[in-house]
Amino acid sequence: MQFTVFIAVLIALLLAGIVLYAYTFTYMKEQSKGAIENIQIVDIGIQSLLQQKDLSTDTTGIDFIKKENQFIKTHLSQWGVFQKGISVAQFRKKQFTKAAIIGSVMISEKSPTLYLQETHNALTVVGNTKIQGIAFLPVQGVNSGYIAGNSYYGSQLIYGRKEKSTSELPKPEKTLLDAVNFYLKEYKINRQEEFIDLNSGVRIINSFKAKTKGFYSEKAIIIENRIITGNIIIKSETSIKIKKTALLKDVILIAPVIEIDDETLGCFQAIASKKITMGKKCNLTYPSALVLYQDNKNSTGDNLNFNDRSANQIFIDEGSTLRGCITYIQTKETPDFQTQIILEKDARIKGQVYCNGNFEIKGIVSGSVFTKQFVANQAGSIFMNHIYNATIENENIPEVYGGIILEQEPKTVLKWLY
């Protein structure tokens, strides 16, 4: 009898073990499958953000073919002149998050290499200038010119297709303009948990999966001997100077005046209201951005120093390279001879230049240029809508890249975040 009971108990234990093993195996298999599906379906969230027009005030669930205990949440916000998208997929307790910087898609073979606003003034090319790609030009077209004893030395005026431009440049999204205006006029650190101390250590990091942190000062800020990375905003009401001993990655800088030292390396957005200067032999990687926003819609001009030629200007010195975008935006276009963006000789932009003012190019832009007018300051004279010894081309650029958010333009991922 005891032997029979022993055998029965042993069989029961074996059966229970088999059932437990089967359950555990099935559970672990389902969990593993759920984790893999999280990684796969989180891209559904990112793709939905590329189609989304409005920014999110909070995380939003999206509908998709799903199973019990599995969901996706997304969030889309402004990040400088770009957008920041976050997609979170969860199955039971397992979660996977993807974050990305998002901008308007540019296709090297299909997007404009040059978009020159219609001002009823022809484009004039002089010297060793080369424009290659699709060029949107005023109805007067393009001519060869003559400056300081130099004529045009190219075999073609435009190496590519010519189209007719309009009286307005393609417009940035209103959310972009609102965000830049907010950064410059209203952004402050309101809560202690949002504050980050720039003197807390040599290396400062904040993930994009965490809340944005920032540093604010009414005085000038000098950033040196620091590595600052991630979801961080630094603002001064006076000026910011970046020394070459600093390494900034993916942060946003905000000040009326921003100065970047010679030989500075990094990847960041600089948003200013008065002036940005970038020294010699700097190298800013993709997707960096220099943004000058001049809110002159209700201004009488009394606050502008017209004797200072560098006021209200982005200046990029010789030998520097920026991969990303250079953006000058004025809220009211005024006819003048001031130069708003200067790209010096041997300096290069790989990406996008957007200027609803005057652009003087002496270096190379690989990508796209959208501008109201060109200027050339040569031989003591100002030549309007002239390009002298410069290159705008679409060959030395990725086939698909991204720029600032433009109205009615599809979006793409510029960079995956951490």
Secondary structure by P-SEA (a helix, b strand, c coil): caaaaaaaaaaaaaaaaaaaaaaaaaaaaaaaaaaaaaaaaaaaaaaaaaacccccccbbbbbccccccccccbbbbbcccbbbbbbbbbcccbbbbbbbbbcbbbbccccccbbbccccbbbbbccccccccccccccccccccccccccccccccccbbbbbbccccccccaaaaaaaaaaaccccccccccccccccccbbbbbccccccccccccccccccbbbbcbbbbbbccbbbbcccbbbcbbbbbccbbbbcccccbbbbbbbccbbbbccbbbbcccbbbbbbbccccccccccccccccccbbbbcccbbbccbbbbbbccccccccccccccccbbbccbbbbccbbbbcbbbccbbbbcbbbbbccccccccccccbbbbcccccccccccccccbbbbbccccc
